[in-house]
Amino acid sequence: MKFWVINRQQLMFAAACFIFGFVFGLTAAIIHSGRLIDEILIELDTLTSELSERNSRIERLEESLADRRRRVVQDIKLELNIKDPHLSLKIADTIRGLLHDLIGKELDSLDPRLIRSIIHNRIVYISGQPYVLKLQYLVLAETITAEISVTSESVVEE
């Protein structure tokens, strides 16, 4: 068995090497950590900037969406039970003339009973011939859809 004999000078050299290595490693770790911290801070600032930009964009879009929530009537679609396209066109034009004021109105402000009273049991004259309009159904949306039954009768008293 062999023993290593260490004298004081070798012990001091080993301690100095250890302390030098420890200080050198600690310095390298601090420098490396500093670079990582700088990169992370730059990324954090970038992400914070993007977040604030996107939050302001979301707020503007929500305001725009709130403005769009006030839906308005854009078109009127009529479904008539008439086979003759010429007569159907004339009656549809007459009905559109009755309902033309609804275009551009907010849907929330429309009264379906009032619209029904405008159309239902209305008598229109096309080429001197009376036609009675009967509203079958009415859908209030951005495009008002109405199915109307048209009958050619003499004037009905109510």
ZAZA-837489 format. One record per residue: y, x, z of N, C-alpha, C in turn. Coordinates in pm, whole numbers, plus 32768, in hexadecimal, padded with zeros to 4 digits. Each point is the difference from the previous one (the first is absolute). Example, Ala and Ser with C-alpha at 12.3 -4.5 7.8 and 13.67 -1.06 7.14 Angstrom:
BEGIN
+------+------+------+------+------+------+------+------+------+
!  n.y !  n.x !  n.z ! ca.y ! ca.x ! ca.z !  c.y !  c.x !  c.z !
+------+------+------+------+------+------+------+------+------+
! 7DC7 ! 8527 ! 830C ! 8077 ! 7FA7 ! 8000 ! 8078 ! 805A ! 8000 !
! 8069 ! 7FDD ! 7FB8 ! 8077 ! 8052 ! 8006 ! 806D ! 7FB3 ! 8049 !
+------+------+------+------+------+------+------+------+------+
This chain:
BEGIN
+------+------+------+------+------+------+------+------+------+
!  n.y !  n.x !  n.z ! ca.y ! ca.x ! ca.z !  c.y !  c.x !  c.z !
+------+------+------+------+------+------+------+------+------+
! 7F8E ! 8051 ! 8000 ! 8072 ! 7FAF ! 8000 ! 807C ! 8058 ! 8000 !
! 805C ! 7FD6 ! 7FAC ! 8076 ! 8050 ! 7FEC ! 8079 ! 7FB3 ! 8032 !
! 8054 ! 803F ! 8047 ! 8079 ! 7FC1 ! 8033 ! 8078 ! 8036 ! 7FB4 !
! 805B ! 7FA9 ! 7FEF ! 807C ! 802B ! 7FC1 ! 8063 ! 8021 ! 806D !
! 8034 ! 806B ! 7FF4 ! 8060 ! 802A ! 8064 ! 808A ! 7FF4 ! 7FC0 !
! 8054 ! 7FB4 ! 8044 ! 8086 ! 7FEA ! 7FCC ! 8060 ! 803E ! 8063 !
! 8056 ! 804F ! 7FCB ! 8064 ! 8039 ! 8057 ! 8080 ! 7FAC ! 7FF8 !
! 805D ! 8028 ! 804E ! 807C ! 7FB4 ! 800C ! 804E ! 7FFE ! 7F7F !
! 8005 ! 8067 ! 7FB7 ! 804B ! 8008 ! 7F83 ! 7FC3 ! 7FA2 ! 7F98 !
! 7F7D ! 7FFC ! 7FF9 ! 7FBE ! 7FA4 ! 7FA2 ! 8016 ! 7F6F ! 8028 !
! 7FFF ! 7FE8 ! 8081 ! 8018 ! 7F78 ! 8031 ! 808E ! 7FD3 ! 7FDE !
! 805F ! 8057 ! 800F ! 808C ! 7FE0 ! 7FDF ! 800F ! 7FEB ! 7F6A !
! 7FBB ! 8050 ! 7FB0 ! 8005 ! 7FF0 ! 7F6F ! 7FC4 ! 7F78 ! 7FD8 !
! 7F8F ! 7FDA ! 803B ! 7FC0 ! 7F80 ! 7FE3 ! 805A ! 7F8D ! 802B !
! 803E ! 800C ! 8076 ! 805A ! 7F96 ! 802F ! 807A ! 7FF5 ! 7FA5 !
! 8035 ! 8074 ! 7FD3 ! 8074 ! 8000 ! 7FA6 ! 7FDB ! 7FBF ! 7F7B !
! 7F86 ! 8023 ! 7FCB ! 7FD2 ! 7FC3 ! 7F82 ! 7FEF ! 7F68 ! 8010 !
! 7FCA ! 7FDA ! 8073 ! 7FEC ! 7F71 ! 8018 ! 8086 ! 7FB8 ! 8008 !
! 805D ! 8036 ! 804B ! 8084 ! 7FC3 ! 800E ! 8049 ! 7FFF ! 7F79 !
! 7FF7 ! 806F ! 7FB4 ! 803E ! 8006 ! 7F7C ! 7FC3 ! 7F96 ! 7FA4 !
! 7F7E ! 7FF4 ! 7FFE ! 7FBB ! 7F9C ! 7FAD ! 8024 ! 7F73 ! 802A !
! 8009 ! 7FED ! 8086 ! 8026 ! 7F7C ! 8031 ! 808E ! 7FDD ! 7FD7 !
! 805D ! 805C ! 8010 ! 808C ! 7FE8 ! 7FDA ! 800B ! 7FEE ! 7F69 !
! 7FBA ! 8053 ! 7FB3 ! 8002 ! 7FF6 ! 7F6E ! 7FC6 ! 7F78 ! 7FD3 !
! 7F91 ! 7FD8 ! 8037 ! 7FC2 ! 7F7F ! 7FDE ! 8057 ! 7F8B ! 8028 !
! 803D ! 8009 ! 8076 ! 8059 ! 7F96 ! 802E ! 807B ! 7FF5 ! 7FA6 !
! 8035 ! 8072 ! 7FD6 ! 8073 ! 7FFF ! 7FA5 ! 7FDA ! 7FC3 ! 7F79 !
! 7F8F ! 8026 ! 7FCC ! 7FD2 ! 7FCA ! 7F80 ! 7FE9 ! 7F69 ! 800C !
! 7FC6 ! 7FD4 ! 8070 ! 7FE7 ! 7F71 ! 8014 ! 8084 ! 7FB3 ! 800A !
! 8062 ! 8039 ! 8043 ! 8083 ! 7FBE ! 800C ! 8043 ! 7FF6 ! 7F78 !
! 7FFB ! 806A ! 7FB3 ! 803D ! 7FFE ! 7F7A ! 7FBA ! 7F98 ! 7FA8 !
! 7F7C ! 8001 ! 8003 ! 7FB4 ! 7FA0 ! 7FB0 ! 801D ! 7F70 ! 802D !
! 8003 ! 7FEA ! 8083 ! 801E ! 7F7B ! 8035 ! 808E ! 7FD5 ! 7FDC !
! 805D ! 805F ! 8001 ! 808A ! 7FE2 ! 7FDB ! 8009 ! 7FD0 ! 7F70 !
! 7FB7 ! 8040 ! 7FA6 ! 7FFF ! 7FD5 ! 7F74 ! 7FC4 ! 7F74 ! 7FF4 !
! 7F92 ! 7FE9 ! 8047 ! 7FC3 ! 7F7C ! 7FFC ! 805D ! 7F95 ! 8037 !
! 8043 ! 8022 ! 806D ! 805E ! 7FA1 ! 803C ! 8072 ! 7FE3 ! 7FA0 !
! 8033 ! 8068 ! 7FBD ! 806B ! 7FEA ! 7F9D ! 7FD0 ! 7FA6 ! 7F8F !
! 7F89 ! 8016 ! 7FCB ! 7FCA ! 7FAD ! 7F95 ! 7FEE ! 7F70 ! 802F !
! 7FCE ! 7FF0 ! 807A ! 7FEA ! 7F7A ! 8036 ! 8086 ! 7FB9 ! 8017 !
! 8065 ! 8048 ! 8030 ! 8083 ! 7FC3 ! 8014 ! 803F ! 7FD6 ! 7F7B !
! 7FF2 ! 8054 ! 7F9A ! 8034 ! 7FDD ! 7F7C ! 7FB8 ! 7F83 ! 7FCC !
! 7F7C ! 7FFC ! 8010 ! 7FB3 ! 7F8B ! 7FD3 ! 8028 ! 7F85 ! 8050 !
! 8016 ! 8010 ! 8084 ! 802A ! 7F91 ! 8054 ! 8088 ! 7FCA ! 7FD4 !
! 8060 ! 805B ! 7FE3 ! 8083 ! 7FD5 ! 7FD1 ! 7FF6 ! 7FB8 ! 7F79 !
! 7FAA ! 8034 ! 7FA8 ! 7FEC ! 7FC1 ! 7F7D ! 7FC6 ! 7F74 ! 8011 !
! 7F9B ! 7FF3 ! 8053 ! 7FC1 ! 7F7E ! 8015 ! 8060 ! 7F9E ! 8045 !
! 8051 ! 8032 ! 805C ! 8063 ! 7FAB ! 8042 ! 8066 ! 7FCD ! 7F9C !
! 802B ! 8058 ! 7FA8 ! 8060 ! 7FD9 ! 7F98 ! 7FC2 ! 7F97 ! 7FA3 !
! 7F84 ! 8016 ! 7FD5 ! 7FBC ! 7FA0 ! 7FA9 ! 7FEE ! 7F7A ! 8047 !
! 7FDF ! 8006 ! 8082 ! 7FEC ! 7F85 ! 804C ! 8080 ! 7FAF ! 8008 !
! 8070 ! 8042 ! 801F ! 807E ! 7FB7 ! 8009 ! 8028 ! 7FC7 ! 7F79 !
! 7FE7 ! 804C ! 7F94 ! 801E ! 7FCF ! 7F79 ! 7FAB ! 7F85 ! 7FDF !
! 7F81 ! 8006 ! 8020 ! 7FA6 ! 7F8F ! 7FE3 ! 801E ! 7F88 ! 8058 !
! 8027 ! 8018 ! 807D ! 8026 ! 7F90 ! 8057 ! 807B ! 7FB8 ! 7FCA !
! 8062 ! 804D ! 7FD1 ! 8077 ! 7FC0 ! 7FC7 ! 7FDB ! 7FB6 ! 7F80 !
! 7FA4 ! 8037 ! 7FB2 ! 7FD3 ! 7FBD ! 7F85 ! 7FB7 ! 7F7E ! 8023 !
! 7FAC ! 8003 ! 8067 ! 7FB8 ! 7F88 ! 802B ! 8064 ! 7F96 ! 802F !
! 8066 ! 8029 ! 8049 ! 8064 ! 7FA0 ! 802E ! 8047 ! 7FBF ! 7F8A !
! 8025 ! 8052 ! 7F9C ! 8042 ! 7FC8 ! 7F89 ! 7FA3 ! 7FA2 ! 7FB5 !
! 7F81 ! 8024 ! 7FF6 ! 7FA0 ! 7FA9 ! 7FBB ! 7FEA ! 7F7E ! 804E !
! 7FFD ! 8008 ! 8085 ! 7FF1 ! 7F86 ! 8050 ! 8079 ! 7FA5 ! 7FF0 !
! 8078 ! 803C ! 7FF9 ! 8077 ! 7FAF ! 7FE9 ! 7FF9 ! 7FBF ! 7F76 !
! 7FD5 ! 804D ! 7F9E ! 7FF2 ! 7FCA ! 7F79 ! 7F98 ! 7F91 ! 7FFD !
! 7F93 ! 8015 ! 8048 ! 7F98 ! 7F9B ! 8007 ! 8033 ! 7F82 ! 8045 !
! 8052 ! 8013 ! 8068 ! 803A ! 7F8C ! 8044 ! 8059 ! 7FB2 ! 7FA1 !
! 8049 ! 8048 ! 7FAA ! 8053 ! 7FBD ! 7F9C ! 7FA9 ! 7FB3 ! 7F9D !
! 7F8F ! 8039 ! 7FDE ! 7FA7 ! 7FBE ! 7FA0 ! 7FB5 ! 7F8C ! 803E !
! 7FF8 ! 7FFC ! 8083 ! 7FB8 ! 7F92 ! 8042 ! 8044 ! 7F7B ! 7FE4 !
! 807E ! 8005 ! 7FE2 ! 8046 ! 7F86 ! 7FDA ! 7FDD ! 7FE4 ! 7F6E !
! 7F8E ! 7FC1 ! 7FF0 ! 7FCF ! 7FE6 ! 7F79 ! 804E ! 7F8E ! 7FC2 !
! 8019 ! 800D ! 7F80 ! 804A ! 7F9B ! 7FB7 ! 7FAB ! 7FCC ! 7F8D !
! 8021 ! 7F88 ! 7FD4 ! 7FBA ! 7FC3 ! 7F8F ! 802C ! 8048 ! 7F81 !
! 7F9E ! 802F ! 7FB4 ! 801E ! 8049 ! 7F86 ! 7FDC ! 7FB4 ! 7F82 !
! 7FA2 ! 7FA2 ! 800A ! 7FD3 ! 7FB9 ! 7F88 ! 7FC5 ! 7F7A ! 8029 !
! 7FF6 ! 7FA8 ! 7F9D ! 7FC3 ! 7F7C ! 8015 ! 7F92 ! 7FF1 ! 7F99 !
! 7F87 ! 7FE5 ! 802F ! 7F8E ! 7FED ! 7FA7 ! 7FD4 ! 7F6E ! 800C !
! 7FFA ! 7FBD ! 7F8F ! 7FDB ! 7F72 ! 7FFF ! 7F7C ! 7FEF ! 7FB8 !
! 7FAB ! 7FAE ! 803A ! 7F81 ! 7FDC ! 7FC1 ! 8002 ! 7F6A ! 7FE9 !
! 8002 ! 7FDA ! 7F81 ! 8007 ! 7F73 ! 7FDB ! 7F7B ! 7FD5 ! 7FC4 !
! 7FE1 ! 7F7F ! 800D ! 7F81 ! 7FCD ! 7FCD ! 800D ! 7FC8 ! 7F72 !
! 8060 ! 802D ! 7FB5 ! 801A ! 7FCD ! 7F7A ! 7FC1 ! 805D ! 7F99 !
! 7FBC ! 7FC6 ! 7F9E ! 7FBE ! 8050 ! 7F99 ! 8062 ! 8026 ! 7F90 !
! 8061 ! 7FAA ! 7FE4 ! 8060 ! 8019 ! 7F94 ! 805F ! 8070 ! 8029 !
! 7FFB ! 8075 ! 7FBD ! 8053 ! 8070 ! 802B ! 8096 ! 7FE6 ! 7FED !
! 8025 ! 7FB4 ! 7F9A ! 808D ! 7FE3 ! 7FE9 ! 8039 ! 7FAB ! 8072 !
! 7FB8 ! 7F96 ! 8024 ! 802A ! 7FA9 ! 806D ! 7FFC ! 804A ! 8085 !
! 7F98 ! 8051 ! 8013 ! 7FF3 ! 804F ! 807A ! 8076 ! 805F ! 8010 !
! 802C ! 803E ! 7F95 ! 8072 ! 805C ! 8004 ! 807F ! 7FB5 ! 8025 !
! 8016 ! 7F8A ! 7FC5 ! 807A ! 7FB4 ! 801E ! 8001 ! 7FD1 ! 8091 !
! 7F8E ! 7FD0 ! 8032 ! 7FFB ! 7FD3 ! 808A ! 8010 ! 8077 ! 8060 !
! 7FC0 ! 8071 ! 7FE0 ! 800D ! 8077 ! 8054 ! 8091 ! 802F ! 8004 !
! 8045 ! 7FFB ! 7F8E ! 808E ! 8026 ! 8000 ! 8053 ! 7FA2 ! 8056 !
! 7FE0 ! 7F7F ! 7FFB ! 8048 ! 7F9F ! 8052 ! 7FE9 ! 801B ! 8095 !
! 7F82 ! 801D ! 8024 ! 7FE1 ! 801C ! 808C ! 8042 ! 8082 ! 802D !
! 7FFD ! 8065 ! 7FAA ! 8042 ! 807F ! 8022 ! 8097 ! 7FEA ! 8013 !
! 8039 ! 7FA5 ! 7FB1 ! 808D ! 7FDF ! 8011 ! 801B ! 7FC2 ! 8088 !
! 7F9F ! 7FB1 ! 8031 ! 8010 ! 7FC5 ! 8084 ! 7FF2 ! 8068 ! 806F !
! 7FAD ! 8065 ! 7FE9 ! 7FE1 ! 8063 ! 8069 ! 8046 ! 8086 ! 7FED !
! 8058 ! 800D ! 7F9C ! 803A ! 8083 ! 7FE2 ! 8053 ! 8039 ! 8073 !
! 8035 ! 7FAA ! 8057 ! 804F ! 8031 ! 8071 ! 7FAB ! 8047 ! 806A !
! 7F7D ! 7FEE ! 7FFA ! 7FA8 ! 803F ! 8063 ! 7FEF ! 8096 ! 7FE7 !
! 8012 ! 802C ! 7F83 ! 7FEE ! 808E ! 7FE0 ! 806E ! 8050 ! 8045 !
! 7FD7 ! 8066 ! 804A ! 805D ! 8054 ! 804B ! 8011 ! 7FD4 ! 8091 !
! 7FCA ! 7F8D ! 8024 ! 8008 ! 7FD1 ! 808B ! 7F96 ! 8046 ! 8055 !
! 801E ! 8013 ! 8080 ! 7F9E ! 803A ! 805B ! 7F93 ! 7F9A ! 801B !
! 7F84 ! 802F ! 8004 ! 7F8F ! 7FA5 ! 8017 ! 800A ! 7FBB ! 8087 !
! 8033 ! 8046 ! 8064 ! 8009 ! 7FC6 ! 8085 ! 8061 ! 7F8A ! 8005 !
! 8060 ! 7FFE ! 7FA4 ! 8064 ! 7F96 ! 8004 ! 7FD8 ! 7F86 ! 7FAD !
! 7F90 ! 8005 ! 7FBC ! 7FD6 ! 7F8F ! 7FAC ! 7FB9 ! 7F96 ! 8053 !
! 8019 ! 7F82 ! 7FDD ! 7FBE ! 7F8F ! 8041 ! 7F9F ! 7FC4 ! 7F9D !
! 7F7D ! 800A ! 8017 ! 7F9E ! 7FCB ! 7FA1 ! 800D ! 7F69 ! 7FEB !
! 8028 ! 7FB8 ! 8068 ! 8010 ! 7F6F ! 7FF2 ! 8072 ! 7FDE ! 7FA1 !
! 8069 ! 8050 ! 8003 ! 8070 ! 7FEA ! 7FA5 ! 7FD5 ! 801C ! 7F70 !
! 7FB7 ! 806B ! 7FEC ! 7FCF ! 8020 ! 7F7A ! 7FA2 ! 7F92 ! 7FD0 !
! 7FAB ! 7FCF ! 8059 ! 7FA5 ! 7F92 ! 7FDC ! 804F ! 7F84 ! 7FD8 !
! 806A ! 7FE3 ! 804B ! 804F ! 7F89 ! 7FE0 ! 804B ! 800F ! 7F7B !
! 801B ! 807A ! 7FD7 ! 8041 ! 8016 ! 7F7F ! 7FA1 ! 7FDF ! 7F8D !
! 7F7F ! 8023 ! 8012 ! 7FA1 ! 7FF2 ! 7F92 ! 7FAD ! 7F81 ! 8008 !
! 7FCB ! 7FE0 ! 8074 ! 7F9D ! 7F95 ! 800D ! 803C ! 7F78 ! 7FDE !
! 7FB9 ! 7FB4 ! 7FAD ! 8028 ! 7F7B ! 7FCF ! 8084 ! 8003 ! 7FB3 !
! 8023 ! 8071 ! 7FCA ! 8079 ! 800D ! 7FAE ! 7FE0 ! 7FC9 ! 7F75 !
! 805B ! 7FB8 ! 7FC8 ! 7FF2 ! 7FCC ! 7F78 ! 805D ! 8050 ! 7FA6 !
! 7FC8 ! 803F ! 7F9C ! 8050 ! 804B ! 7F9F ! 7FEE ! 7FC0 ! 7F77 !
! 8067 ! 8006 ! 7FB0 ! 7FFC ! 7FC6 ! 7F7B ! 7FFE ! 8071 ! 7F99 !
! 7F99 ! 8000 ! 7FAF ! 7FF4 ! 8060 ! 7F93 ! 7FF9 ! 7FAE ! 7F7F !
! 8062 ! 8014 ! 7FA9 ! 800B ! 7FB5 ! 7F82 ! 7FFF ! 7F6A ! 801A !
! 8043 ! 7FD4 ! 8069 ! 8009 ! 7F72 ! 8020 ! 7F85 ! 7FC7 ! 8045 !
! 7F95 ! 804B ! 800E ! 7F83 ! 7FD3 ! 803D ! 8001 ! 8029 ! 8094 !
! 7FE7 ! 7FA2 ! 805E ! 7FFD ! 8025 ! 808F ! 7F79 ! 803F ! 8026 !
! 8009 ! 8068 ! 8054 ! 7F89 ! 8044 ! 8036 ! 8012 ! 800B ! 8097 !
! 7F97 ! 7FDD ! 8048 ! 8004 ! 8006 ! 8092 ! 7FBC ! 8082 ! 802D !
! 8046 ! 804A ! 8054 ! 7FCB ! 807E ! 8034 ! 7FC6 ! 7FE8 ! 808A !
! 7F89 ! 802F ! 8017 ! 7FC1 ! 7FF6 ! 8084 ! 7FD6 ! 808E ! 8029 !
! 8033 ! 802D ! 8070 ! 7FE3 ! 8087 ! 8031 ! 7F77 ! 8000 ! 8042 !
! 7FA5 ! 8050 ! 7FC9 ! 7F79 ! 800B ! 8038 ! 7FFD ! 8067 ! 8071 !
! 8035 ! 8077 ! 7FE6 ! 800E ! 8064 ! 806A ! 8074 ! 805C ! 7FE0 !
! 8031 ! 8041 ! 8069 ! 8072 ! 8059 ! 7FF6 ! 7FE4 ! 807C ! 8054 !
! 800E ! 8074 ! 7FC4 ! 7FED ! 807F ! 8047 ! 8087 ! 8049 ! 8001 !
! 8032 ! 8018 ! 8078 ! 807F ! 8048 ! 800D ! 7FE2 ! 8093 ! 801A !
! 8025 ! 8051 ! 7F9F ! 7FF3 ! 8092 ! 8009 ! 806E ! 803B ! 7FA9 !
! 7FFB ! 8081 ! 7FE6 ! 8064 ! 803B ! 7FA9 ! 7FFE ! 7FBF ! 7F76 !
! 7F8A ! 7FCF ! 7FD8 ! 7FF4 ! 7FAB ! 7F89 ! 7FD5 ! 7F77 ! 8031 !
! 8059 ! 7F9F ! 7FF3 ! 7FDE ! 7F78 ! 8028 ! 7F9F ! 7FC8 ! 7F99 !
! 7F8E ! 7FCF ! 802F ! 7F9D ! 7FC5 ! 7FA8 ! 7FF4 ! 7F6C ! 8022 !
! 8007 ! 7FAC ! 7F98 ! 7FF6 ! 7F70 ! 8015 ! 7FA3 ! 7FC6 ! 7F96 !
! 7FA1 ! 7FAF ! 802D ! 7FAC ! 7FB5 ! 7FA2 ! 8036 ! 7F73 ! 8000 !
! 8022 ! 7FD2 ! 7F88 ! 8040 ! 7F7E ! 7FF3 ! 7FB0 ! 7FAB ! 7F9F !
! 7FE3 ! 7F88 ! 802C ! 7FBC ! 7F9F ! 7FAB ! 806B ! 7FAD ! 7FBA !
! 7FF9 ! 7FF8 ! 7F7C ! 8064 ! 7FB8 ! 7FB2 ! 7FBC ! 7F88 ! 7FC0 !
! 803A ! 7F8B ! 8014 ! 7FCA ! 7F86 ! 7FC1 ! 806F ! 7FBE ! 7FB0 !
! 7FD9 ! 7FCB ! 7F8E ! 805E ! 7FB8 ! 7FAB ! 7FF4 ! 7F6C ! 8021 !
! 8065 ! 7FCC ! 8047 ! 7FFE ! 7F75 ! 802B ! 8088 ! 7FC4 ! 7FEF !
! 8004 ! 7F7F ! 8011 ! 8081 ! 7FBE ! 8005 ! 803C ! 8020 ! 808A !
! 8080 ! 7FE4 ! 8010 ! 8046 ! 8022 ! 807B ! 7FBE ! 7FBA ! 8075 !
! 7FDC ! 804E ! 8066 ! 7FBD ! 7FCC ! 8077 ! 8068 ! 7FE4 ! 806A !
! 8001 ! 7F88 ! 8036 ! 805D ! 7FDC ! 806D ! 7FC2 ! 8023 ! 8085 !
! 804C ! 803E ! 8059 ! 7FCD ! 8023 ! 8085 ! 8059 ! 7FC9 ! 8069 !
+------+------+------+------+------+------+------+------+------+
